[in-house]
Amino acid sequence: MRKTVLTASLVLTLAAPATAANASPSSASSADATLLRYAKDTWRSMTAMVEPASGLPADKVTGDLKTRAKVTSPTNIGTYLWSTLVARDLRLISTRDAAERVDKVIEALEGLERHAPSGQYYNWYDPATLRLVRTWPETGDVVRPFASSVDNAWLATALMMVRNAVPAQAKRANRLLTSMNFASYYDKAARPDAGTGLLRGGFWPERPEGCSVESDYAGTGTTVYSTCHHYGAPAETRIGQYVAIALGQIPRESYYGPYRTFPDNGCDFGWQEQKPVGAWKKYLGVNVWEGTYTYRGLRYVPNWGGSMFEALMPDLVVPEAKWAPRSWGRNHPVFVRAQIEHGLNEAEYGYWGFSPSNDPHGGYREYGVDALGMDEPGYTSDAERTSVDPGYEGCRPAKPEPAAYGDGVVTPHASFLALPYAKGAAMANLAKLRENFDAYGPGGFYDAVAVRSGAVSTWYLALDQGMVMAALGNVLTGGDLHRYFAGSGVEAKLRPVMEIEEWNVGNS
């Protein structure tokens, strides 16, 4: 149900971030009080997802906090663990309560079936029974056990935090963490032109239908069937690299394996969203094409689909702006500005924040700003899938720009991800969503809003609420999750690799 929409001029006024010159201590205090209230309500949705018997969270819960999904994943478990640390640090729960919750999760993780040679967890478990999900509860479709490099990496980041944040669980968390061999995903021959490798998406322990590669990447002598694709572009999938490098399981040079953009090499990469501008540079002996795209006066390094969580989810854990100040530290604020520009001025939705989420019209879908992604079809910002194609000179003609955009789908977690880079704009956007739509429930913001039809997805997802909790925790504690992740020698291994790179991004 839609409420009255603000005028465009007022929208722009509200979206303007407060500056150091005009922000008073009282306004800062008021903003933090609002964020703390959001954290308290969001934590309520996280606890509602927890299965009492096992202590593990479900994948999602209905907006009334009464009906949980019957599956969970390593990512869900990871987001719940770090949300528990945030809830403790914000004094939403006691230290004892947090320790008991972490203990119960660790116990469940110790008992879950996983791929023994590599120590990798599979994608789907029943949080009530702790058994592998082999048939999908809602449809009865067969589920083949699959180990995902990204899902396991998100769980690993939480274990890395626990070993530094919960002393009583440090040994058990570290034992689980170090038993996970991420080299099982690493294909050292994936970038022969660069002299380094890439991570694959994952593997099946048994041969699946469709494309797979028979492999023994972990050197265990056990055959697995890996995905045919690698992660070769800078998206949220880089978290797998961070974890594997930090654990000393893949070469540090592999950080430079994924393309920043694909190089301008005739029409070989003429399928990408636009023709990049850049130059070749060498880092740690790896040749890197430091390409950038342009969008409405901004120059940036894209991600795969143009979504906010691809750009900023790893930044919740790894302090990318601090450890890579001349690359990610420059790119993140530009990417946020571009998302705001699309929502307010190009598509004229009056709102912004486009990222994969539940679809208010049913199901789950990838949303983003098409122009900000490398993939030419890209993720779109509206339900109608309105896309852009600027073409690629000499290879692909441009298509006419859209006359208008349709029912834009905005997800609140995107605004929370943007807090470190546009706090005033993010809080104004959230306030408008809450004021103008039935977008807020007992567990905080619902997952997504279609801003022209007013349709709302009244669900809470562990992934998205976990991002909200992490973002709020870092803003309100001054980076507790970053500190927990960086400990135990992680910063010493990762920061020197990341901080040497430089991107030419900003105003074009």
Buried (B, 14 or more C-beta within 10 A) or exposed (E): EBEEBBEEEEBBEBBEBBEEEEBEEEEEEEBEEEBBEBBBBBBBBBBBBBBEEBBBBBBBBBBEBEEBBBBBBBBBBBBBBBBBBBBBBBEBBEEEEBBBBBBBBBEBBEEBEBBEBBBBBBBBBBBBEBEBBEEEEEEEEEBBBBBBBBBBBBBBBBBBBBBBBBEEBBEBBBEBBBEBBBBBBBBBEBBEEBBBBBBBBBBBBEEBEEEBBEBEBBEBEEEBBBBEEBBBBBBBBBBBBBBBBBBEBBBBBBBBBBBBBBBBEEEEBBBBBBBBBBEEBEBBEBBBBBBBBBBEEBBBBBBBBBBBBBBBBBBBBBBBBBBBBBBBBBBBBBBBBBBBBBBBEBBEBBBBBBBBBBBBBEEBBBBBBBBBBBBBEBBBBBBEBBBBBBBBEEBBEEEEEBEEBBBBBBBBBBBBBBBBBBBBBBBBBBEBBBBBBBBBBEBBBBBBBBBBBBBBBBBBBBBBBBBBBBBBBBBBBEBBBBBBBBBBEBBEBBBEBBBBBBBBBBEB
